[in-house]
Amino acid sequence: MQITKAVITAAGRGARQYPASDTVQKAMLPLVDRDGLTKPILQIIAEEAIESGIEEICIVSAPGDESVYRSHFRNYAQNLRSSFRGFEWAEEQARRLDDLEHRLRFAVQPEPQGYGHAVWCAREFVAGAPFLLLLGDHLYISSETRRCARQLIDLVADEGCSVSGVQATREHLIHQYGTLTGKRRHDLPTVYAIDEIIEKPNPTLAELKLQVPGLRAGHYLCFFGIHVLTPAVFDLLDHLVRTDAREQGQIQLTTALNELARREKYLALETRGSRYNLGVKFGFVEAQIALALAGADRERMLAGLLESIVRIEQNHGASDLAL
């Protein structure tokens, strides 16, 4: 099963990033990536897909956003070339922006109706093919040489079925994620056959229905934010949209994935890496620190962070003494 298409959902306006997100889409807010280049978030996520073998990328966006995104990428590339002529890093970044802009396709989500509805909006782009699905407000940092997305794609190639990335997550965080239970494969200890998924459960429900043997106490398998799905998911999403079958007021992808697990082989892979949710408080700060510590300037950044923490604590202690 070859995966050449990716979908990135990016129609949300980013309430937590207001007022910055009122000026520019939250997916275009900048972070310094592992290679030391400042990039829009969307570019960092798209490079996760491209470096995993993806050829075309569909952005699910709000109405009118396509022209804004394309204009941002083109203007950014032109400004780099004109303002930093002769600098190798600027030319490299401009080349990447050009390449990304040529790969992009867009699907419009007319109004926010949930994650499942956003994925459903990309059905014409997917056109009956298996596809990689990424969140527009999550960053992924692999702890091995392969990208996180590539880890899933490699398992799909071996198993020929849908695969979702998961990570053992502490109980107090599971309200942020789809959470699942399943049976661990004896031949592949980081792979699970999915039994049931619950969207953002509370700890009581998770303890009752989502325990997974072998995980540390107080941990559950939560979605990593990366999926490789067969086109069968669109039949299930189409039914949810036509019948207006909402959970918590929205068309949920989890509802369709639960039915997918009942109908066909569907696996979860404990992904080797970490996910960073930009949609939560301090999510941008945590993601930027993680990128810096995973990059070429790790030692300098680590030393700078430690010095800053010591200085802040010293100042805090001096303030307490003054009181």
Secondary structure as UniProt FT lines:
FT   STRAND          5..9
FT   HELIX           15..17
FT   TURN            18..19
FT   HELIX           20..23
FT   HELIX           26..28
FT   STRAND          30..32
FT   TURN            34..35
FT   STRAND          38..40
FT   HELIX           41..50
FT   TURN            51..53
FT   STRAND          56..61
FT   TURN            63..64
FT   HELIX           65..83
FT   TURN            85..86
FT   HELIX           88..103
FT   STRAND          104..108
FT   HELIX           115..120
FT   TURN            121..122
FT   HELIX           123..126
FT   TURN            127..128
FT   STRAND          131..135
FT   TURN            136..137
FT   STRAND          138..142
FT   HELIX           148..159
FT   STRAND          162..170
FT   HELIX           171..176
FT   STRAND          178..184
FT   TURN            189..190
FT   STRAND          191..199
FT   HELIX           203..209
FT   TURN            213..214
FT   TURN            217..218
FT   STRAND          219..229
FT   HELIX           232..242
FT   TURN            243..244
FT   TURN            248..249
FT   HELIX           253..263
FT   STRAND          266..270
FT   STRAND          273..277
FT   TURN            278..279
FT   TURN            281..282
FT   HELIX           283..293
FT   TURN            296..297
FT   HELIX           298..322
//
